[in-house]
Amino acid sequence: MDAEPEVLDELRRLRTRIPRLTGALAASVDGLVLAQDTPGVEPEGIAALTAAALGVAVRMTDATGQGDFRELLVRGVHGYVATYAAGRGAVLTLLAQDRVNVGRLHLEGRRASTRIGELVDEAAERAEPPAQSRAARATTRTTNGSAPTRTRTARTPASPRSAANARTTTES
């Protein structure tokens, strides 16, 4: 990913701004690690679990009419796991001790997720090739001058929304 150094810098700044924050991870909505600062924790496992939790959270917000997913907070005996939407295709997951200031965690987590979302979305836009216009595709010819042959593939039945195409938003 093109934005990985900037995202990693944001994660490290976040760790300095929130006392008792023990880890920070940015991942794609399908569970791939984009950048991480999680000492003592397996980042790939956390990213995969984040994707699974995101899928459940998106379904929960849809089922209850609460709109697009924004954040998820899980509290365990030893601390918190907070996940925030970060742009169109990423999430920020924060790990914190049980004595963390939860208000500060949310404030800084929301700010950081907005910034990370911008970085990841910009990198994705730079990586995408420009879309070819319909007019340009219509005039495309094969080497013998005939129009290219189009094939159709069988459609599969619609399936429940997966975490890979989950709707997330960072707007307040």
Secondary structure as GFF3:
##gff-version 3
##sequence-region A 1 172
A	DSSP	alpha_helix	4	17	.	.	.	ID=ss1
A	DSSP	beta_strand	21	28	.	.	.	ID=ss2
A	DSSP	beta_strand	33	37	.	.	.	ID=ss3
A	DSSP	alpha_helix	43	63	.	.	.	ID=ss4
A	DSSP	beta_strand	71	76	.	.	.	ID=ss5
A	DSSP	beta_strand	79	86	.	.	.	ID=ss6
A	DSSP	beta_strand	90	97	.	.	.	ID=ss7
A	DSSP	alpha_helix	102	127	.	.	.	ID=ss8
A	DSSP	alpha_helix	134	139	.	.	.	ID=ss9
A	DSSP	three_ten_helix	163	165	.	.	.	ID=ss10
###
